[in-house]
Amino acid sequence: SVSAIRTGLETAHVSGRMEKVVKDGKIAIVDYAHNKLSFETLFKAMKKEFPDRKLYVVFGCPGGKAYDRRREMGDLAGEYCDRVYLTEDDAGEEEILDICQEIEKYVRMHDCVEEIVLDRTEAIRKAVADMDDKTVLIIAGKGHETDQKRGTKYVPMKSDYDTVKEILGV
């Protein structure tokens, strides 16, 4: 029935997908968005859902692959967001700073403030510190993943969801 479908959709939960963390009017959304289509869809949805709020985003791009994503995601982040925090996201054997600086070129093509914070946890912490109750913070790319590719190894880390909950004190 339509009511059963509605109830199911209202209660559906997928870890790392559009997970909302709220504290004292501050809203953070954690999502796996990591390409052009998912970024554009996410940003449009946030603008529609929160038309009177500024959008901040924390994200990075992986090293050694999907080079077009750096341009696409940087361009979209600059177009839709008021503030962009570029950080690590499985940099692998590439330098995190090099990846962030490449993305930054495309963010700068728009009227948007951008900042590079190499450590992902610190980038989330900085974004939370900068936001207020008229901001939606999007933390994109890693969702519930609990590792980070550095060099040829994966090292453990807290998920973005757990990190933002801890920082916000939820």
DSSP file (Angstrom, degrees, kcal/mol; ACC not computed):
  #  RESIDUE AA STRUCTURE BP1 BP2  ACC     N-H-->O    O-->H-N    N-H-->O    O-->H-N    TCO  KAPPA ALPHA  PHI   PSI    X-CA   Y-CA   Z-CA
    1    1 A S     >        0   0    0      0, 0.0     4,-2.2     0, 0.0     5,-0.2   0.000 360.0 360.0 360.0 160.8    0.0    0.0    0.0
    2    2 A V  H  >  +     0   0    0      1,-0.2     4,-2.7     2,-0.2     5,-0.2   0.887 360.0  52.4 -61.5 -40.2    1.0    3.6   -0.4
    3    3 A S  H  > S+     0   0    0      2,-0.2     4,-2.5     1,-0.2    -1,-0.2   0.886 109.2  49.4 -66.7 -36.4    1.1    4.1    3.4
    4    4 A A  H  > S+     0   0    0      2,-0.2     4,-2.4     1,-0.2    -1,-0.2   0.900 112.0  48.8 -67.3 -39.5    3.4    1.1    3.8
    5    5 A I  H  X S+     0   0    0     -4,-2.2     4,-2.6     2,-0.2     5,-0.2   0.931 111.6  49.6 -63.2 -45.7    5.7    2.4    1.1
    6    6 A R  H  X S+     0   0    0     -4,-2.7     4,-2.4     1,-0.2    -2,-0.2   0.935 112.0  47.7 -59.2 -47.8    5.7    5.9    2.8
    7    7 A T  H  X S+     0   0    0     -4,-2.5     4,-1.4     1,-0.2    -1,-0.2   0.908 112.1  50.6 -60.5 -43.2    6.5    4.4    6.2
    8    8 A G  H  X S+     0   0    0     -4,-2.4     4,-1.0     1,-0.2    -1,-0.2   0.916 112.0  46.1 -61.7 -44.6    9.3    2.2    4.7
    9    9 A L  H  < S+     0   0    0     -4,-2.6     3,-0.2     1,-0.2    -1,-0.2   0.872 110.6  53.4 -67.3 -36.8   10.9    5.2    2.9
   10   10 A E  H  < S+     0   0    0     -4,-2.4    -1,-0.2     1,-0.2    -2,-0.2   0.787 118.1  36.1 -68.3 -26.6   10.7    7.4    6.0
   11   11 A T  H  < S+     0   0    0     -4,-1.4    -1,-0.2    -5,-0.2    -2,-0.2   0.475  87.4 120.1-106.5  -3.5   12.4    4.7    8.1
   12   12 A A     <  -     0   0    0     -4,-1.0     2,-0.4    -3,-0.2    -3,-0.0  -0.335  40.7-173.5 -63.1 142.5   14.9    3.4    5.5
   13   13 A H        -     0   0    0      6,-0.0     2,-0.5     2,-0.0     5,-0.1  -0.984  16.4-178.3-144.0 128.2   18.5    3.8    6.5
   14   14 A V    >   -     0   0    0      3,-0.4     3,-2.3    -2,-0.4     5,-0.0  -0.982  36.9-116.2-125.4 117.6   21.7    3.2    4.6
   15   15 A S  T 3  S+     0   0    0     -2,-0.5   129,-0.3     1,-0.3     3,-0.1  -0.260  98.9  12.6 -54.3 130.2   25.0    3.8    6.5
   16   16 A G  T 3  S+     0   0    0    127,-0.2    16,-1.0     1,-0.2     2,-0.6   0.429 101.4 109.3  84.0  -0.6   26.9    6.6    4.9
   17   17 A R  S <  S-     0   0    0     -3,-2.3    -3,-0.4    14,-0.2    14,-0.2  -0.930 100.4 -33.0-114.3 112.9   24.1    7.8    2.7
   18   18 A M  S    S+     0   0    0     -2,-0.6     2,-0.5     1,-0.2    13,-0.2   0.849  82.1 174.1  50.8  41.2   22.5   11.1    3.5
   19   19 A E  E     -A   30   0A   0     11,-2.3    11,-2.7    -6,-0.0     2,-0.4  -0.702  18.1-148.9 -83.7 124.3   23.1   10.6    7.2
   20   20 A K  E     -A   29   0A   0     -2,-0.5     2,-0.4     9,-0.2     9,-0.2  -0.775  14.9-172.5 -99.4 134.3   22.1   13.6    9.2
   21   21 A V  E     -A   28   0A   0      7,-2.9     7,-2.7    -2,-0.4     2,-0.4  -0.996  12.1-174.6-123.2 124.5   23.7   14.7   12.4
   22   22 A V  E     +A   27   0A   0     -2,-0.4     2,-0.3     5,-0.2     5,-0.2  -0.962  13.1 160.3-126.1 135.5   22.1   17.7   14.2
   23   23 A K  E >  S-A   26   0A   0      3,-2.1     3,-2.4    -2,-0.4   147,-0.1  -0.901  72.9 -16.5-153.8 124.3   23.2   19.6   17.3
   24   24 A D  T 3  S-     0   0    0     -2,-0.3     3,-0.1     1,-0.3   109,-0.0   0.859 128.0 -50.1  51.2  42.5   22.1   23.1   18.5
   25   25 A G  T 3  S+     0   0    0      1,-0.3     2,-0.4   109,-0.0    -1,-0.3   0.327 109.9 125.7  81.2  -8.9   20.7   23.9   15.0
   26   26 A K  E <   -A   23   0A   0     -3,-2.4    -3,-2.1   108,-0.1     2,-0.5  -0.698  44.4-160.4 -84.0 134.0   23.9   22.8   13.3
   27   27 A I  E     -Ab  22 136A   0    108,-1.0   110,-2.8    -2,-0.4     2,-0.4  -0.964  11.5-178.4-120.9 127.2   23.3   20.3   10.5
   28   28 A A  E     -Ab  21 137A   0     -7,-2.7    -7,-2.9    -2,-0.5     2,-0.5  -0.979   8.5-161.2-121.1 138.0   25.9   17.9    9.1
   29   29 A I  E     -Ab  20 138A   0    108,-3.4   110,-3.1    -2,-0.4     2,-0.5  -0.980   3.2-159.4-119.6 125.0   25.2   15.5    6.3
   30   30 A V  E     +Ab  19 139A   0    -11,-2.7   -11,-2.3    -2,-0.5     2,-0.3  -0.910  23.0 162.2-105.0 127.8   27.5   12.5    5.7
   31   31 A D  E     - b   0 140A   0    108,-2.3   110,-1.6    -2,-0.5   112,-0.6  -0.998  47.1-129.4-147.9 148.8   27.3   11.0    2.2
   32   32 A Y        +     0   0    0    -16,-1.0   -15,-0.1    -2,-0.3   108,-0.1   0.437  55.2 146.7 -73.5   0.1   29.4    8.7    0.0
   33   33 A A        +     0   0    0      5,-0.2    -2,-0.1     1,-0.1   110,-0.1  -0.103   6.9 150.8 -45.1 125.3   29.1   11.2   -2.9
   34   34 A H        +     0   0    0    106,-0.1     2,-0.3    25,-0.1    -1,-0.1   0.156  47.7  50.4-151.3  22.6   32.3   10.9   -4.9
   35   35 A N  S  > S-     0   0    0      1,-0.1     4,-2.7    37,-0.1     5,-0.3  -0.935  90.6 -87.7-152.1 177.2   31.7   11.7   -8.5
   36   36 A K  H  > S+     0   0    0     -2,-0.3     4,-2.7     1,-0.2     5,-0.2   0.925 121.1  45.0 -57.1 -51.5   30.0   14.3  -10.7
   37   37 A L  H  > S+     0   0    0      1,-0.2     4,-2.4     2,-0.2    -1,-0.2   0.923 116.2  44.9 -62.7 -45.5   26.5   12.9  -10.8
   38   38 A S  H  > S+     0   0    0      2,-0.2     4,-2.3     1,-0.2    -1,-0.2   0.875 114.2  50.3 -69.4 -34.8   26.4   12.2   -7.0
   39   39 A F  H  X S+     0   0    0     -4,-2.7     4,-2.9     2,-0.2     5,-0.3   0.955 113.0  45.0 -64.6 -49.5   27.8   15.6   -6.2
   40   40 A E  H  X S+     0   0    0     -4,-2.7     4,-2.4    -5,-0.3     5,-0.2   0.915 114.9  48.0 -62.2 -43.2   25.4   17.4   -8.4
   41   41 A T  H  X S+     0   0    0     -4,-2.4     4,-2.2    -5,-0.2    -1,-0.2   0.921 113.9  47.5 -62.5 -45.0   22.4   15.4   -7.1
   42   42 A L  H  X S+     0   0    0     -4,-2.3     4,-2.4    -5,-0.2    -2,-0.2   0.937 113.2  46.9 -62.9 -48.6   23.5   15.9   -3.5
   43   43 A F  H  X S+     0   0    0     -4,-2.9     4,-2.4     1,-0.2    -2,-0.2   0.910 112.8  49.1 -63.7 -42.3   24.0   19.7   -3.8
   44   44 A K  H  X S+     0   0    0     -4,-2.4     4,-2.1    -5,-0.3    -1,-0.2   0.913 111.5  50.1 -62.5 -42.0   20.7   20.2   -5.6
   45   45 A A  H  X S+     0   0    0     -4,-2.2     4,-2.8    -5,-0.2    -2,-0.2   0.902 111.3  48.5 -63.3 -40.9   18.9   18.2   -2.9
   46   46 A M  H  X S+     0   0    0     -4,-2.4     4,-2.7     2,-0.2    -2,-0.2   0.889 110.3  50.9 -68.2 -39.0   20.5   20.2   -0.1
   47   47 A K  H  < S+     0   0    0     -4,-2.4    -1,-0.2     2,-0.2    -2,-0.2   0.884 115.1  44.0 -63.9 -37.9   19.6   23.5   -1.8
   48   48 A K  H  < S+     0   0    0     -4,-2.1    -2,-0.2    -5,-0.2    -1,-0.2   0.918 118.1  43.1 -72.3 -43.6   16.0   22.4   -2.2
   49   49 A E  H  < S+     0   0    0     -4,-2.8    -2,-0.2     1,-0.3    -3,-0.2   0.841 129.9  25.6 -71.2 -35.2   15.8   21.0    1.4
   50   50 A F    ><  +     0   0    0     -4,-2.7     3,-1.6    -5,-0.2    -1,-0.3  -0.551  69.8 161.7-129.7  66.1   17.6   23.9    3.0
   51   51 A P  T 3  S+     0   0    0      0, 0.0    -1,-0.1     0, 0.0    -2,-0.1   0.728  75.8  48.8 -65.0 -22.3   17.0   26.9    0.7
   52   52 A D  T 3  S+     0   0    0      2,-0.1     2,-0.3    83,-0.0    -5,-0.1   0.307  97.5  86.9-100.6  10.0   17.9   29.5    3.4
   53   53 A R  S <  S-     0   0    0     -3,-1.6    82,-0.3    -6,-0.1     2,-0.2  -0.802  75.7-118.9-110.9 151.3   21.1   27.9    4.6
   54   54 A K  E     -c  135   0A   0     80,-2.9    82,-2.7    -2,-0.3     2,-0.5  -0.518  28.8-131.9 -76.5 153.3   24.7   28.2    3.4
   55   55 A L  E     -c  136   0A   0     80,-0.2    27,-2.9    25,-0.2    28,-1.4  -0.950  23.2-178.9-112.0 127.6   26.4   25.0    2.2
   56   56 A Y  E     -cd 137  83A   0     80,-2.6    82,-3.0    -2,-0.5     2,-0.4  -0.918   9.1-165.0-114.6 147.8   29.8   24.0    3.3
   57   57 A V  E     -cd 138  84A   0     26,-1.8    28,-3.1    -2,-0.4     2,-0.5  -0.999  14.3-162.3-138.5 139.9   31.5   20.8    2.0
   58   58 A V  E     +cd 139  85A   0     80,-2.6    82,-2.6    -2,-0.4     2,-0.3  -0.982  37.5 130.1-112.8 125.6   34.5   18.7    3.1
   59   59 A F  E     - d   0  86A   0     26,-2.2    28,-2.0    -2,-0.5     2,-0.3  -0.986  28.8-171.9-164.0 168.7   35.8   16.4    0.4
   60   60 A G        -     0   0    0     80,-0.3    28,-0.2    -2,-0.3    36,-0.0  -0.834  23.8-117.2-147.8-174.0   38.9   15.1   -1.4
   61   61 A C        -     0   0    0     26,-0.4    28,-0.5    -2,-0.3    38,-0.1  -0.971  31.7-101.9-133.4 150.3   39.6   12.9   -4.4
   62   62 A P    >   -     0   0    0      0, 0.0     3,-0.5     0, 0.0    29,-0.3  -0.291  36.5-114.3 -70.2 155.7   41.5    9.6   -4.6
   63   63 A G  T 3  S+     0   0    0     27,-2.2    30,-0.1     1,-0.2     3,-0.1  -0.598  88.6  18.7 -87.2 150.1   45.1    9.4   -5.8
   64   64 A G  T 3  S+     0   0    0     -2,-0.2     2,-0.3     1,-0.1    -1,-0.2   0.592 115.2  52.1  74.3  12.5   46.1    7.6   -9.0
   65   65 A K  S <  S+     0   0    0     -3,-0.5    -1,-0.1     1,-0.1     4,-0.0  -0.988  85.8  32.8-165.4 167.6   42.7    7.4  -10.6
   66   66 A A    >>  +     0   0    0     -2,-0.3     3,-1.2     1,-0.1     4,-0.6   0.860  56.4 170.7  48.5  48.9   39.6    9.3  -11.8
   67   67 A Y  H >>  +     0   0    0      1,-0.3     3,-1.0     2,-0.2     4,-0.7   0.817  69.8  63.0 -61.6 -32.0   41.5   12.4  -12.6
   68   68 A D  H 3> S+     0   0    0      1,-0.2     4,-2.5     2,-0.2     3,-0.4   0.805  91.0  68.3 -62.8 -28.1   38.5   14.0  -14.3
   69   69 A R  H <> S+     0   0    0     -3,-1.2     4,-3.3     1,-0.2     5,-0.5   0.835  89.8  62.7 -60.9 -31.9   36.6   13.9  -11.0
   70   70 A R  H <X S+     0   0    0     -3,-1.0     4,-1.6    -4,-0.6    -1,-0.2   0.924 110.3  38.2 -60.9 -44.3   38.9   16.5   -9.6
   71   71 A R  H  X S+     0   0    0     -4,-0.7     4,-2.6    -3,-0.4     5,-0.2   0.948 119.7  46.8 -69.3 -49.4   37.8   19.1  -12.1
   72   72 A E  H  X S+     0   0    0     -4,-2.5     4,-2.3     1,-0.2    -2,-0.2   0.929 117.4  41.0 -61.5 -48.5   34.1   18.0  -12.0
   73   73 A M  H  X S+     0   0    0     -4,-3.3     4,-2.7     2,-0.2     5,-0.2   0.887 115.4  50.6 -71.4 -38.3   33.8   17.9   -8.3
   74   74 A G  H  X S+     0   0    0     -4,-1.6     4,-2.3    -5,-0.5    -2,-0.2   0.915 111.6  48.8 -63.1 -42.7   35.8   21.0   -7.7
   75   75 A D  H  X S+     0   0    0     -4,-2.6     4,-2.0     2,-0.2    -2,-0.2   0.928 114.4  44.6 -62.8 -46.7   33.7   22.9  -10.3
   76   76 A L  H  X S+     0   0    0     -4,-2.3     4,-2.5    -5,-0.2     5,-0.3   0.901 112.4  51.4 -66.9 -41.3   30.4   21.7   -8.7
   77   77 A A  H  X S+     0   0    0     -4,-2.7     4,-2.4     1,-0.2    -1,-0.2   0.925 112.3  47.0 -61.6 -43.7   31.5   22.4   -5.1
   78   78 A G  H  < S+     0   0    0     -4,-2.3    -1,-0.2    -5,-0.2    -2,-0.2   0.869 113.7  48.7 -64.5 -37.1   32.5   25.9   -6.1
   79   79 A E  H  < S+     0   0    0     -4,-2.0    -2,-0.2    -5,-0.2    -1,-0.2   0.908 123.9  27.1 -69.3 -43.3   29.2   26.5   -7.9
   80   80 A Y  H  < S+     0   0    0     -4,-2.5     2,-0.2    -5,-0.1   -25,-0.2   0.715 109.1  72.0 -96.3 -23.4   26.9   25.2   -5.2
   81   81 A C     <  -     0   0    0     -4,-2.4   -25,-0.2    -5,-0.3     3,-0.1  -0.641  56.7-152.3-105.8 154.7   28.8   25.8   -1.9
   82   82 A D  S    S+     0   0    0    -27,-2.9    31,-1.9     1,-0.3     2,-0.3   0.716  90.2  19.7 -87.3 -26.0   29.7   28.9    0.1
   83   83 A R  E     -de  56 113A   0    -28,-1.4   -26,-1.8    29,-0.2     2,-0.4  -0.991  66.5-163.0-149.5 137.2   32.8   27.3    1.6
   84   84 A V  E     -de  57 114A   0     29,-2.7    31,-2.2    -2,-0.3     2,-0.6  -0.982   3.3-164.5-126.5 130.6   34.9   24.3    0.5
   85   85 A Y  E     -de  58 115A   0    -28,-3.1   -26,-2.2    -2,-0.4     2,-0.4  -0.960  13.7-156.8-113.7 113.0   37.4   22.3    2.6
   86   86 A L  E     +de  59 116A   0     29,-2.9    31,-2.8    -2,-0.6     2,-0.2  -0.748  27.8 146.5 -93.8 136.7   39.7   20.2    0.5
   87   87 A T        -     0   0    0    -28,-2.0   -26,-0.4    -2,-0.4    31,-0.2  -0.808  45.6 -51.8-153.4-172.7   41.3   17.2    2.3
   88   88 A E        +     0   0    0     30,-1.0     2,-0.1    29,-0.3   -28,-0.1  -0.426  38.3 168.5 -77.9 148.1   42.5   13.7    1.9
   89   89 A D  S    S-     0   0    0    -28,-0.5   -26,-0.1    -2,-0.1    59,-0.1  -0.549  79.0 -42.6-156.4  83.7   40.4   10.8    0.5
   90   90 A D  S    S+     0   0    0    -28,-0.2   -27,-2.2     1,-0.1    60,-0.1   0.949  70.7 174.5  57.4  54.8   42.5    7.7   -0.3
   91   91 A A    >   -     0   0    0    -29,-0.3     3,-2.0    58,-0.3    59,-0.2   0.747  12.7-178.4 -64.1 -24.5   45.4    9.7   -1.7
   92   92 A G  B 3   -f  150   0B   0     57,-2.4    59,-2.8     1,-0.3    -1,-0.2  -0.396  66.9 -13.9  62.3-128.5   47.5    6.5   -2.0
   93   93 A E  T 3  S+     0   0    0     57,-0.2    -1,-0.3    58,-0.2     2,-0.2   0.450 117.6  93.9 -90.3  -0.7   50.9    7.2   -3.4
   94   94 A E  S <  S-     0   0    0     -3,-2.0     2,-0.3    57,-0.1    57,-0.2  -0.614  87.7-101.8 -87.0 152.5   50.0   10.7   -4.6
   95   95 A E     >  -     0   0    0     -2,-0.2     4,-1.9     1,-0.1     5,-0.2  -0.584  21.9-140.7 -73.4 130.5   50.7   13.8   -2.4
   96   96 A I  H  > S+     0   0    0     -2,-0.3     4,-2.7     1,-0.2     5,-0.2   0.913 102.3  54.5 -57.3 -44.4   47.5   15.0   -0.7
   97   97 A L  H  > S+     0   0    0      1,-0.2     4,-2.7     2,-0.2    -1,-0.2   0.893 105.8  52.1 -59.8 -41.4   48.5   18.6   -1.2
   98   98 A D  H  > S+     0   0    0      2,-0.2     4,-1.8     1,-0.2    -1,-0.2   0.920 111.2  47.0 -62.0 -43.7   48.9   18.1   -5.0
   99   99 A I  H  X S+     0   0    0     -4,-1.9     4,-2.2     1,-0.2    -2,-0.2   0.945 114.0  47.5 -62.5 -48.1   45.5   16.5   -5.3
  100  100 A C  H  X S+     0   0    0     -4,-2.7     4,-2.7     1,-0.2    -2,-0.2   0.892 110.4  51.7 -62.3 -40.9   43.9   19.3   -3.2
  101  101 A Q  H  X S+     0   0    0     -4,-2.7     4,-1.2    -5,-0.2    -1,-0.2   0.849 108.4  51.9 -66.5 -32.8   45.7   22.1   -5.2
  102  102 A E  H  X S+     0   0    0     -4,-1.8     4,-0.6    -5,-0.2     3,-0.4   0.934 113.1  43.7 -67.3 -44.6   44.4   20.6   -8.4
  103  103 A I  H >X S+     0   0    0     -4,-2.2     4,-1.7     1,-0.2     3,-1.2   0.905 106.6  63.2 -62.9 -41.2   40.8   20.5   -7.2
  104  104 A E  H 3X S+     0   0    0     -4,-2.7     4,-2.5     1,-0.3    -1,-0.2   0.821  91.7  64.4 -56.0 -35.6   41.3   24.0   -5.8
  105  105 A K  H 3< S+     0   0    0     -4,-1.2    -1,-0.3    -3,-0.4     4,-0.2   0.872 107.6  42.0 -56.0 -38.0   41.9   25.5   -9.3
  106  106 A Y  H X< S+     0   0    0     -3,-1.2     3,-0.8    -4,-0.6    -1,-0.2   0.823 111.1  53.9 -82.9 -32.8   38.3   24.6  -10.2
  107  107 A V  H >< S+     0   0    0     -4,-1.7     3,-1.8     1,-0.2    -2,-0.2   0.914 102.5  60.3 -63.1 -41.7   36.7   25.7   -7.0
  108  108 A R  T 3< S+     0   0    0     -4,-2.5    -1,-0.2     1,-0.3    -2,-0.2   0.600  84.3  77.6 -65.8 -11.6   38.4   29.1   -7.4
  109  109 A M  T <  S+     0   0    0     -3,-0.8    -1,-0.3    -4,-0.2     2,-0.3   0.535  96.2  57.4 -73.2  -3.8   36.5   29.6  -10.7
  110  110 A H  S <  S-     0   0    0     -3,-1.8     2,-1.9     2,-0.1   -31,-0.1  -0.762 101.4 -95.3-124.1 167.2   33.5   30.4   -8.5
  111  111 A D  S    S+     0   0    0     -2,-0.3     2,-0.3   -33,-0.1    -3,-0.1  -0.569  82.1 119.7 -82.4  77.8   32.6   32.9   -5.8
  112  112 A C        -     0   0    0     -2,-1.9     2,-0.4    -5,-0.2   -29,-0.2  -0.995  64.3-122.2-146.8 142.4   33.4   30.5   -3.0
  113  113 A V  E     -e   83   0A   0    -31,-1.9   -29,-2.7    -2,-0.3     2,-0.3  -0.742  34.8-173.8 -86.6 133.7   35.8   30.4   -0.1
  114  114 A E  E     -e   84   0A   0     -2,-0.4     2,-0.3   -31,-0.2   -29,-0.2  -0.949  10.5-179.1-131.1 153.7   38.1   27.4   -0.2
  115  115 A E  E     -e   85   0A   0    -31,-2.2   -29,-2.9    -2,-0.3     2,-0.6  -0.995  21.3-136.4-148.7 141.5   40.7   26.0    2.2
  116  116 A I  E     +e   86   0A   0     -2,-0.3     2,-0.4   -31,-0.2   -29,-0.2  -0.903  23.0 172.3-101.5 124.7   43.0   23.1    2.2
  117  117 A V        -     0   0    0    -31,-2.8   -29,-0.3    -2,-0.6     6,-0.2  -0.925  17.0-160.1-130.0 104.5   43.2   21.0    5.4
  118  118 A L  S    S+     0   0    0     -2,-0.4   -30,-1.0   -31,-0.2     2,-0.5   0.838  72.7  70.9 -61.5 -39.5   45.3   17.9    4.7
  119  119 A D  S  > S-     0   0    0      1,-0.1     4,-2.2   -32,-0.1     5,-0.2  -0.688  74.9-147.2 -82.5 125.0   44.1   15.8    7.7
  120  120 A R  H  > S+     0   0    0     -2,-0.5     4,-2.3     1,-0.2     5,-0.2   0.896  96.7  50.0 -62.1 -43.9   40.5   14.7    7.1
  121  121 A T  H  > S+     0   0    0      1,-0.2     4,-2.5     2,-0.2    -1,-0.2   0.918 112.6  48.0 -61.1 -42.2   39.5   14.8   10.8
  122  122 A E  H  > S+     0   0    0      2,-0.2     4,-2.7     1,-0.2    -1,-0.2   0.851 108.4  54.9 -67.4 -33.9   41.0   18.3   11.2
  123  123 A A  H  X S+     0   0    0     -4,-2.2     4,-2.4    -6,-0.2    -1,-0.2   0.918 110.6  45.5 -63.8 -42.7   39.1   19.4    8.0
  124  124 A I  H  X S+     0   0    0     -4,-2.3     4,-2.6     2,-0.2    -2,-0.2   0.926 113.0  50.7 -65.4 -43.8   35.9   18.2    9.5
  125  125 A R  H  X S+     0   0    0     -4,-2.5     4,-2.2     1,-0.2    -2,-0.2   0.914 111.8  47.6 -59.4 -44.1   36.8   19.9   12.9
  126  126 A K  H  X S+     0   0    0     -4,-2.7     4,-1.8     2,-0.2    -1,-0.2   0.912 111.7  50.0 -64.4 -43.9   37.6   23.2   11.1
  127  127 A A  H  X S+     0   0    0     -4,-2.4     4,-1.2     1,-0.2    -2,-0.2   0.914 111.1  48.6 -63.0 -43.2   34.3   23.1    9.1
  128  128 A V  H  < S+     0   0    0     -4,-2.6     3,-0.4     1,-0.2    -1,-0.2   0.908 110.4  51.7 -62.7 -41.8   32.3   22.5   12.2
  129  129 A A  H  < S+     0   0    0     -4,-2.2    -1,-0.2     1,-0.2    -2,-0.2   0.837 112.1  47.1 -63.5 -32.5   34.0   25.3   14.0
  130  130 A D  H  < S+     0   0    0     -4,-1.8    -1,-0.2    -5,-0.1    -2,-0.2   0.682  98.8  86.2 -83.5 -18.7   33.3   27.7   11.1
  131  131 A M     <  -     0   0    0     -4,-1.2     2,-0.2    -3,-0.4  -105,-0.1  -0.334  53.3-172.4 -84.2 164.4   29.6   26.7   10.7
  132  132 A D    >   -     0   0    0   -107,-0.1     3,-1.4  -105,-0.1  -105,-0.4  -0.698  49.4 -74.4-136.4-168.3   26.6   28.2   12.5
  133  133 A D  T 3  S+     0   0    0      1,-0.3    -2,-0.0    -2,-0.2  -108,-0.0   0.341 127.0  59.8 -79.6  10.6   22.9   27.3   12.7
  134  134 A K  T 3  S+     0   0    0    -81,-0.0   -80,-2.9  -107,-0.0     2,-0.3   0.017  95.2  83.7-118.3  24.0   22.3   28.8    9.2
  135  135 A T  E <   - c   0  54A   0     -3,-1.4  -108,-1.0   -82,-0.3     2,-0.5  -0.941  59.7-154.1-127.8 146.0   24.7   26.3    7.6
  136  136 A V  E     -bc  27  55A   0    -82,-2.7   -80,-2.6    -2,-0.3     2,-0.6  -0.994  17.4-153.2-115.2 124.4   24.5   22.8    6.3
  137  137 A L  E     -bc  28  56A   0   -110,-2.8  -108,-3.4    -2,-0.5     2,-0.5  -0.869   5.9-161.7 -98.7 123.5   27.8   21.0    6.3
  138  138 A I  E     -bc  29  57A   0    -82,-3.0   -80,-2.6    -2,-0.6     2,-0.6  -0.912   4.0-166.2-104.0 128.5   28.2   18.2    3.8
  139  139 A I  E     -bc  30  58A   0   -110,-3.1  -108,-2.3    -2,-0.5     2,-0.3  -0.944  23.3-171.3-114.9 107.9   31.0   15.7    4.4
  140  140 A A  E     +b   31   0A   0    -82,-2.6   -80,-0.3    -2,-0.6  -108,-0.2  -0.720  41.6  24.7-112.1 148.9   31.4   13.8    1.2
  141  141 A G  S    S+     0   0    0   -110,-1.6  -109,-0.1    -2,-0.3    -1,-0.1  -0.295 107.0  51.1 111.7 -46.9   33.2   10.8   -0.1
  142  142 A K    >   +     0   0    0   -111,-0.2     3,-2.9    -2,-0.2  -110,-0.2   0.734  63.1 170.0-103.9 -24.8   34.0    8.4    2.7
  143  143 A G  T 3  S-     0   0    0   -112,-0.6    18,-1.1     1,-0.3    17,-1.1  -0.282  77.8 -11.7  54.5-116.9   30.6    7.8    4.5
  144  144 A H  T 3  S+     0   0    0   -129,-0.3    -1,-0.3    15,-0.2    15,-0.1   0.287  97.7 132.6 -99.7   8.5   31.1    5.0    7.0
  145  145 A E    <   -     0   0    0     -3,-2.9    15,-0.3     1,-0.1    -3,-0.1  -0.322  40.7-161.8 -62.0 144.1   34.5    3.8    5.7
  146  146 A T        +     0   0    0     13,-0.1    11,-1.6    14,-0.1     2,-0.3  -0.069  61.0  63.4-122.9  32.2   37.0    3.3    8.4
  147  147 A D  E     - G   0 156B   0      9,-0.3     2,-0.4    -5,-0.1     7,-0.1  -0.984  58.3-151.5-149.3 163.1   40.2    3.3    6.6
  148  148 A Q  E     - G   0 155B   0      7,-2.2     7,-2.7    -2,-0.3     2,-0.7  -0.999  22.3-126.8-136.0 128.0   42.3    5.7    4.5
  149  149 A K  E     + G   0 154B   0     -2,-0.4   -57,-2.4     5,-0.2     2,-0.5  -0.678  34.2 171.4 -81.1 115.3   44.7    4.6    1.7
  150  150 A R  E >   -fG  92 153B   0      3,-2.7     3,-1.7    -2,-0.7     2,-0.3  -0.986  64.3 -34.7-124.6 119.4   48.1    6.2    2.4
  151  151 A G  T 3  S-     0   0    0    -59,-2.8   -58,-0.2    -2,-0.5   -57,-0.1  -0.558 123.6 -32.0  66.9-128.9   50.9    5.0    0.2
  152  152 A T  T 3  S+     0   0    0     -2,-0.3     2,-0.3   -60,-0.1    -1,-0.2   0.334 125.4  77.2-103.7   5.8   50.3    1.3   -0.5
  153  153 A K  E <  S-G  150   0B   0     -3,-1.7    -3,-2.7   -61,-0.1     2,-0.5  -0.802  72.3-130.3-117.3 156.4   48.6    0.6    2.8
  154  154 A Y  E     -G  149   0B   0     -2,-0.3    -5,-0.2    -5,-0.2    -2,-0.0  -0.920  25.5-162.0-102.1 127.6   45.2    1.2    4.3
  155  155 A V  E     -G  148   0B   0     -7,-2.7    -7,-2.2    -2,-0.5     2,-0.0  -0.866  23.6-105.7-110.9 144.7   45.3    2.8    7.8
  156  156 A P  E     +G  147   0B   0      0, 0.0     2,-0.3     0, 0.0    -9,-0.3  -0.323  45.1 160.8 -68.3 149.0   42.4    2.8   10.3
  157  157 A M        -     0   0    0    -11,-1.6     2,-0.2    -2,-0.0     3,-0.1  -0.962  43.2 -91.5-154.8 163.1   40.5    5.9   10.9
  158  158 A K        -     0   0    0     -2,-0.3   -13,-0.1     1,-0.1   -11,-0.1  -0.507  50.5-103.0 -74.0 151.7   37.1    6.9   12.4
  159  159 A S     >  -     0   0    0     -2,-0.2     4,-2.6   -15,-0.1   -15,-0.2  -0.337  27.1-114.0 -68.1 158.0   34.3    7.1    9.9
  160  160 A D  H  > S+     0   0    0    -17,-1.1     4,-2.7   -15,-0.3     5,-0.3   0.890 118.4  54.6 -58.6 -39.1   33.2   10.6    8.8
  161  161 A Y  H  > S+     0   0    0    -18,-1.1     4,-2.0     1,-0.2    -1,-0.2   0.949 111.3  42.1 -61.7 -50.4   29.9    9.9   10.6
  162  162 A D  H  > S+     0   0    0      1,-0.2     4,-2.3     2,-0.2    -1,-0.2   0.872 114.0  54.2 -64.8 -36.2   31.5    9.0   13.9
  163  163 A T  H  X S+     0   0    0     -4,-2.6     4,-2.6     2,-0.2    -2,-0.2   0.946 110.5  43.5 -63.3 -49.5   33.9   11.9   13.6
  164  164 A V  H  X S+     0   0    0     -4,-2.7     4,-2.5     1,-0.2    -1,-0.2   0.869 112.6  53.5 -68.2 -34.9   31.3   14.6   13.1
  165  165 A K  H  X>S+     0   0    0     -4,-2.0     5,-2.6    -5,-0.3     4,-1.2   0.938 111.5  46.2 -62.0 -45.1   29.1   13.1   15.8
  166  166 A E  H  <5S+     0   0    0     -4,-2.3     3,-0.3     3,-0.2    -2,-0.2   0.928 113.5  48.0 -63.0 -45.8   32.1   13.3   18.2
  167  167 A I  H  <5S+     0   0    0     -4,-2.6    -1,-0.2     1,-0.2    -2,-0.2   0.897 115.3  44.6 -64.2 -40.4   33.0   16.9   17.2
  168  168 A L  H  <5S-     0   0    0     -4,-2.5    -1,-0.2    -5,-0.2    -2,-0.2   0.665 112.0-121.5 -77.4 -15.4   29.4   18.1   17.5
  169  169 A G  T  <5       0   0    0     -4,-1.2    -3,-0.2    -3,-0.3    -4,-0.1   0.855 360.0 360.0  78.3  36.0   29.1   16.2   20.8
  170  170 A V      <       0   0    0     -5,-2.6    -4,-0.2    -6,-0.2    -5,-0.1   0.403 360.0 360.0 -95.0 360.0   26.1   14.1   19.7
